[in-house]
């Protein structure tokens, strides 16, 4: 898309001058080559996603087993306490290594420089190892799996944002050494190909693991350094709706705060669109799928960013429904339903929370984007942007409704609850780039959202996905009413 040296220099200048992009992708050190561009787009986000995978693996295989009682059963035999944590860390380490190998081979086969491909993918693996070790420490601090996951993910998010802040303000080079993500940036795959920072990541992993195993040897089984608050002497929850809110209260609050920050970041990105365009048709095609005029491009960019927020918002709704399944498998649901609580009422209460969460997140993030975008010279009004965010809510509901169907009717394949999120992400953000047909793109509910900012309004698609949402919820609710509980 940038065949001449002049076009590449212009790309580097426009992207390098945009601090908002540095927060997400890191510094654009060299965009004159395909490998340098690939490094800019993949290094920070690839490391973040690999670290997130490692966090979930270690949490589930360590504190998750203690919470379920499986660890106590294993510990009653000849298996030592250290073995269980070792297996959890080893699982994450192997998964990170396999991910790195697959990414390196795929990049090389697609035409990338092999040395750059292996180094870039090694940064993914190193990120997974470091945060697997940090999660092992968090597992000793938290009193349960949820606390462990919260501590680890919060640490990852804080370090990622700190790295992005240093990059966006062009801080002195020594600030790269303040975060693990900064160490990985220093490798510069495809540019200087510096391998030795990976040794620092390995040393960090080893030191943190020593701390984790030391803490584990000294803590009580099933407990953590951070003790949970005692419950009230008299229960205050008197309804299914109150119970659903109580179970999901902390994640909903955390998601809302995250969407405030996400809206501010994406709003700042929107204000930099005119600078990114710089009159270059290739950049226009890259950012807005071939929109012609600058006004159209700004509108398409806002729609794409808000759709991305909608996809992220649907993740919280899916998690809420999967929490229903985990409560069921922990034998907390059957005693409730053995009394006067009807299955339909219990399940419907959680469905409402699962739909309200993404709605609040989208509206909050849309509010921030609208405030930032409308205060800049982009030619869009506050009402148009916020209404566009509101129009994406039904699409997020459809993704959540698929999880409602899976948990309610076929919980044995609960992994399928994530199908809507994965399909929406791939088709919405990558589908147009690969030129897929409309009927394929239409699988994603976000493809049917009317573009209130960027073009003429057509509400037909929104009506169709609303019908699918109603159907998914009805099937899921009926399935939960009729099926056996806690059957794997």
N, C-alpha and C positions, 0 to 999 in steps of 0.2 A: 504493500500500500504506500510505501515511501521509497520509491526506486532511486531517487537522486540524493546526493549528499546534501544538497541545499534543503530539500524537504525534511531530511532527518535532523538537520541542525535546527530547523524551525520547530519541529516536534519537541526536541530536547529543550529549546528555549521556553516554549509555552508551558510544557509540563513541569520543568524545573522551577519556573516562577510561581507555581501554584502550591502554596503551603498545605492546602486541604488534601491534595493527593498524596503528599508526603506522609500524612498521618496514617493513611490506609496502606499504601504500598511501599513506603520508604523512599529514600532519595533516588532520583533518576541519574545514576552516575554516568551511564553511557547508553544512549538510545540510537547510536549510529550502526549497531549490528543487531541481528535477530537474537543472538544469545544475550546481549546486554539488555534488550527490551524484555526478553523472557525472564531474566533475573529480576528486573524491576517489578514486573507484574506478579511474580510467583513467590519470591523469597519470603517476604514478611507474612503474607496470607497462608502460604504453604506451611510454614513453621507454626503458625497459629493453629491451623486445623489439625496438624499432626499432634501438637501438644494437647489439644482438646481431646483427641482420641485416646491419648495415653492417660489423661486424667480419668476418663470414664472407665477405662479398663482396670486401672489400679484400684479405683474406688469400689467397683463392683466385686472384684476378686479379693479384696481385703476387708474393708468395713462392711460391705454388703453381705459377705458370708457370715460375719459376726452377728449382724442384725438378724439374719434369718435362722441362726442356730447351726448352720452347716459347719462353721469353723469349730464349734465346741465338739461336735461329733467327730471331726477329724482329729482334734487335739486329744481326744480320749484314747487314741491309739498310740502308735510309735512316732507320729509326726511331731516335730518340734514346733514351737511358736514361730521361730525365725523362718522355717520352711514356707509357711503360708504367705508371708510377706514377700519372700524371695520369688515364689511362683508368680505372684501378682505383678511384681516389677519385671520379671523375666518375660511374661506375656506381653506387656507393653513394649518392652525393648525389642522383642522379635517382631511384633506388629509394625513398629516404627522402621525397623531395618528392612522388612519386606516392602513396605510402602516406598522407602527410598530407592530400593533396587528397581521396582516396577516403574517409578517415575523416571529414573535415569535411563533405563532401556527404552522406554516409550519416547523420551525426548531425543535420544540419539537416533532412533529409527526414523523419527520425523525430520531428521536433517540437522539437528543441533550438534554443536561441537561436543565430542564425547567427554573431554576433560571438564568442560563447563557443566555438562549435564550431571556428571557424577558428583561434582563439588556442590552444585545447587541442591541435588537430592540428598546429599550427606548433611546439609544444614537442616533439612526436614527431620532426618533421623536423629540428629543431635538434639533438636528441639524436643522431640518426643522423649528422649532419654532424660533430659534435664527436668522436664515437668513430671515425668513418672517418678523421679526421685523426690521432687517437691511434694507430690501427692502422697507419697509414702510417709513423709513427715506430717502432712495434714491429717492423715489417717490416725496418727497417734494423738493429735491435738483434739480433733473432733470427737464427739461422743456417739455419732452415728454416721451413716453413709451420706445423708443429706448435708450435714454440717461439713463433712470432709470435702464433698464436691463443691460446696459453696466457697470454702476457704481456698481451694485449689483454683477454681475458675476465677474468683475475684483476684487472686494473685496474678494469674495469666493476663486478665484484662487490664489490671493496673500497670503491669510492666509493658504491655503492648501499647497502651495509650501514652505512657511515659516515653517510650521509644519514638512514637509518632510525634510527640510534642517536641522532643529534641531535634528531630529531623525537620519539622516544619518551621522552626525558628532559626535554623542553620546554626545550632549551638556549636561550641568548640568540639574538636574531634575527640577529646578525652571523654566526653559524655557518652560515646558509643560503648564504653566499658562499664557503664552503670547498669545495664540491663543485658540479660542473655540474648535477647533479640538483636541488640547492638553488636554483640560479638559475631553473630552470624552475618550481619551486614558487612562486617569488615572483611569477610572472605572474598567478596566481589567476584562471583562466578562469571566467566565470560569476559572479564575485564583484566584483572590482575591474577585471578586464580590463586588466592592465598589460602593454604590448607591449615596452617598451624593453629588458628583460632578453634578448630575442632578439638584439638588436644585440651584446650581450656575448658570446653564443654564436657569432655570426658572426665577431667579432673573435678569439675564442679559436681557432676553426677555422683562420682565416687564419694566425695566428702559429704554430700547431703544424704546419701544412702547410709553412711556410717552414723550420722545423727539420727536417722529414722530407726535403724535397728537398735541403737542405744535407748531411744525413747520407748520402743516397743518392749524391750526387756524389763523396763521399770514400771510400766503402767498395768493396771488391773484389766483383766479380760473383759471386753464389752464396754469399757469405760474410756474416757479421754481426758486430756488435760483441761479442756474447756467443759465444765459440767453443765448439763442442761438445767434450765430453771424448773423448780418443782411446780407441778400443776396446782390448780386451785383446789381448796378443800371441798368445795361444792361445784359440780359441773354447771356451766352456764349455757351450753349448747342445747337448744330445745327443738331444733328442726333440722331436716335434711339440708336445707339451704344454708343454715348457719354452720353446719358441719362441713359442707363443701367449701365454704369461704374460709373456715378456720384451717382446714388442711392446706389450702393453696394461698393463704394470705401472704406469707413471706415471699414466695416466688412472684406473685402479682405485683407486690410493691417493688421488688428488685427489677422486674421487667419494665415497670413504668418509669423508674429512674433512668434505666438504660435507654429507653426510647426518647427521653428528653435530650440526652447527650447525642444520640444518633440523629435526631431531627436537626440539632444545631450543626452537626458535622455535614450532613447532606445539604442543609440550607446553604452553608458556606461553599460547598462544592458547586451548587447551582449558580451562585454569584460569579464564579470564575469561568463559566461556560463561554462568554464572549471572548475572553482572553485565550481560551483553549482553541477556539475556532480559528481566529486570526486570518480569516478569509481563505483557509485551505480546504478544498473540497474533500480531500482524503480524510481529514480529521472529522469533517462533518459526517461522512459515512461511517466512521468508526464509532462515534458517540451517539448518533441518532438514527442509525440504520438507513441512511440515505435521504434524510429530510433535506429540502431544498433551501428554504429561506432561514435566516438566523432565528426569526421568531418561532418557526416550526421546530427548529433544533432545540431551542430552550424548552419549549413545551414538551417535546419528546423526552428530553433529558429528565425533566421533572417527573413525568409519568413513569419512566424507567426506575428512577430513584425511589419513588413512592411505592412502586410495585415490589422493589427489593425489600423495603420496610415491611410491606404486607406479608411477604414470604417469611421474613424473620419473625413477625408477629404471630404467624400461624404455628410456629414452633412451640410457643408457650401453650397454645391451646391443645396441641397434640400431647405435650407433657402432662397436662391436666387430666386428659383421658387415660393416659397410661398409668397415672397415679391411681386411678380407679382400679385398674387391674392389679397393681402391686398391693394395694390395700386388701383386695380380694384374696390374693395368694398368701398374704400374711394372716389370713383368718380373722380380719377385723370387720368384714362386711356381713358375714353370715349371722353373727350374734345380733346385729342391728335388724336384719330382715326377719329374724325369728320372732321379733316383737310386732309392734303395730306399724312399723315403717314399710310401706309398699315398695316393691322393686322399682316400679315406674317412677315414683316420686324421688327415690334415692338417686336413680340414674339421671333423671331430668335435672335435678339440682346441680349435678356436676357438669352436665351439658351446658347449662346456663353460664356457669363460671368459665368453662372452656371457651365460650363464644364472647363473653364480656371482656375477658382478658385481652385478646387481640384487638377488640374494638377500642378499648381504652388506649392501648399502645399505639395503634394507627392514628387515632385522633390527636393524641399528645404529640407524636412525632410530626404529624401533618401540621399541627399548630405552629411548631417551631420552624419547620420549613417555610410555611406561609409567612411568618413574621420576618424571617431573614430575607426571603426572596422578594417579597413585596416592598421591602425597604430599600432594595437596590434597583438599579436602572435595567430591569430585565423585561419590562413590558407586561408583567403579570400582576394580577391583583391578589390581595389576601384571600378574598372569598373564593376565587377560582381555584387557587392551590389547595385550600382547605377542603373545598367540595370535592376536588379530585381525590384527596386522601380518603374522604368519607365514602366515595364510590368504590374504593378498593376493598372495603370491609366485607361485602358479600362474597368476594373471591376468597378471602382468608377464611370465611365461614365454611366454604365448600371443602377446603383442605382439612379443616378441623372435623367437619362432618364425616369425612372418610375415616378418620380415627374413631369417631363415635360408632360407625358401622363395624369396624374391625373389632374393637373392644367388646361391643355388645353382642355381635353375632358370631365372630370367629376369633376369639382371643388366643387360640392356639398359634395363630400366625400374627402375633402382635407387631412384629417387625414391619408388616405391611402398613401399619398406621403412618409410617414415615414416607410412604410412596407418594402421597400428594405433595409433600414438601420437596422431595427430590425431583419429581417430574416438573413441578412449577419452576424450581430454580433453573434446571437445565434448559427447559423450553423457553422460558421468559428471557433469560439473559444470553443464552448461547444459540437458541434455535434460529433467530433471524440471521446470525452470522453464517450459519451453515446452509442458509437458503431452504429451509424445510417448508413443505407445503402447508397451506393454511389449516387443513384438517388435522395435521400433526400438531401444529402450534396450538390448535384449539383444545387439545387435551388439557392444557393448563388453564385453570379458571381465570387466571390473570390476563390471558389473551382476550377475554371477552369484556374486560373493563372498558367503558367508554372513555375516550380521550377528551375530556372537557377543556383542557388547556390547548392541546395541540391540533384539534381539528373538529369536524362535525360530530355531533353527539348521536349515538345509536345505542339505545337502552335494551335492544332485543337480547343480546348476549347475556346481559346481567339478569334478565328474567329467566333464561334457560338455566344458568348455573344456580339460581335460587331454587328452581324446581329440583335440581339434583341435590342441593343441600337438604331440602325437606325430605326427599326420598331416602337419603343416607341416614338421616336422624331417625326417621320412622322405622327403617329396617333394624338399625342398631338398638333402638329402644325395645322393639318387639323381641329381638333376639335375646337381649338381657333379661327380659321378663320370662322367657321360656327355657333358657338353657340352664344346665347345672352350674353351680358355683365352684370355683377353685379346682377346676379340672384342667390339667396340663394338656 
